[in-house]
Amino acid sequence: MAQNDGLNRRSFLRNAGLTALVGAVAPGSSLAAAAGAALVPAADTGKFDFDTPYSRIGTDSTKWDGAINTGFTDKDHIVAGMGIADMDFRCAPAITQALQERMKHDVWGYMVMPKSFTEGIIAWNKKRYGVDTDPALMDISTGVHPGLVAALRAFSPPGSKVLLTTPTYNGFYGDLRNTGTLPEESVMKVVNGRFTFDFDDFEHRIGRDTNTFILCNPQNPTGNCWTPEELTRIGEICLRKRVIVLADEIHCDWTAKGQKYTPFASLPNKAIVNNSLTFKAASKSFGLAAMKCAWYYSTNKDLFMATKANNHADLTTMGMIASKAAYSGGEEWLNQCVDYVNGNHDLVQSYIKANIPLIKTYAKAEGTYLVWLDITQVADKIGAKEKAAAETKAGRTTSPEQIVERWLLKNAGVALNPGHTYGAGGANHMRMNIALSRKTLQAALTSMQNALKSPMLSTAAL
Ligand SMILES: Cc1ncc(COP(=O)(O)O)c(C=O)c1O
């Protein structure tokens, strides 16, 4: 950690009451005992506890241990892992209970998919979003990525183009590499601080070799919940131009107060819906990212069967049980969690505006637990472009955003995702994941504020 701002991080954490950050579930201690403590909401209030920080250090978590493994921070100095999109909250008690029940058995062989699993998914989609799903046109996949890859293999031959509206979820580029397809990027416009599709540009980018568009709804990383009008307009273009819509709606359960998620499959124009497949999971909603259990569905039998023919789904016992339990017993937990994260979004907006002038926010995210930050001035102040250019010249391809990422890790103990990986329009941005306790979030923001207020910022120490 750089001491250039005189910040003593250990005492800072102590003062912020954050010794609990490393102490709530100390590395190497019994996670089961900690999970047990959260098996019920507080009896007097019915409220689940999202406030107590939960340390994932030492659990091989990408978000925390992955950041430590970079060598730009260490376990004593990291304040917050705020990168990859998973949550630091104890999961819904119903999930832990169901998994514990299954753990009483000692045999872990192949399983058949219980009917109740599919029924749970269908009931959830119907109850929360009014979507009717035909079980015959629904299939499981080992994550949303494998589902998308199966669809790309079905409709987009190697060398052909896949439309993306950028900045967009960086994992899509991996799916494209995996299928030998190429991105065709339509950069979104910002209107009054909100991202919006550039419809004309989107349409002009559709060539003879463009067969699919990956829609992200709600959108990672900008947090947009696309309106029915926006979805209909983009859907009309795709229908007219014979581009199949692959709607990744993994973030569907995350909506900020007053906002609404519109499933692409719920649009009134049935021809538009028939030109799409939807990909979903319980993983973002309930913190089950490494359980590898997802599904996709369509109203169009041809699109569905073509995708299914390319999908090799492996059913994991834990993933199936956890997802099933989430939908059958986790709704109240989720509602409270979404509400809590909405408060985190408010905090980030107000705190950064008031205290971190070098970072700019957009309009409050309408969905997801992600915040998209403009760090142009940070990059300028620390000479990130020059440093990145020098590294690249020396043979280590580096982006200015990676320099900012390292700088924040080293000087603030905060891990964010570098924006250039989110495609065109991602330069000069970082993505911040705020699905964590408010205390930890506050500590991260304060630490960034302190690190960035020094008049002598530079990359010299990197
Ligand atoms: C939009 C989006 N799609 C897909 C994924 C990953 O899905 P899975 O882990 O189920 O393959 C993520 C993870 O962050 C995501 O944000």
The ligand as an SDF file (V2000), in Angstrom:
LIG
                    3D

 16 16  0  0  0  0  0  0  0  0999 V2000
  -24.8130  -10.4930  -18.3940 C   0  0  0  0  0  0  0  0  0  0  0  0
  -24.1380  -11.7370  -17.9090 C   0  0  0  0  0  0  0  0  0  0  0  0
  -24.3120  -12.8930  -18.5550 N   0  0  0  0  0  0  0  0  0  0  0  0
  -23.7360  -14.0340  -18.1360 C   0  0  0  0  0  0  0  0  0  0  0  0
  -22.9180  -14.0600  -17.0190 C   0  0  0  0  0  0  0  0  0  0  0  0
  -22.2690  -15.3350  -16.5780 C   0  0  0  0  0  0  0  0  0  0  0  0
  -23.1830  -16.3690  -16.5970 O   0  0  0  0  0  0  0  0  0  0  0  0
  -22.7990  -17.8460  -16.1820 P   0  0  0  0  0  0  0  0  0  0  0  0
  -21.8500  -17.7780  -15.0390 O   0  0  0  0  0  0  0  0  0  0  0  0
  -24.1160  -18.4550  -15.8280 O   0  0  0  0  0  0  0  0  0  0  0  0
  -22.2180  -18.5060  -17.4020 O   0  0  0  0  0  0  0  0  0  0  0  0
  -22.6950  -12.8630  -16.3260 C   0  0  0  0  0  0  0  0  0  0  0  0
  -21.7890  -12.8330  -15.1600 C   0  0  0  0  0  0  0  0  0  0  0  0
  -21.3700  -11.8170  -14.7000 O   0  0  0  0  0  0  0  0  0  0  0  0
  -23.3370  -11.6800  -16.7650 C   0  0  0  0  0  0  0  0  0  0  0  0
  -23.1880  -10.5190  -16.1130 O   0  0  0  0  0  0  0  0  0  0  0  0
  1  2  1  0
  2  3  1  0
  2 15  2  0
  3  4  2  0
  4  5  1  0
  5  6  1  0
  5 12  2  0
  6  7  1  0
  7  8  1  0
  8  9  2  0
  8 10  1  0
  8 11  1  0
 12 13  1  0
 12 15  1  0
 13 14  2  0
 15 16  1  0
M  END
$$$$
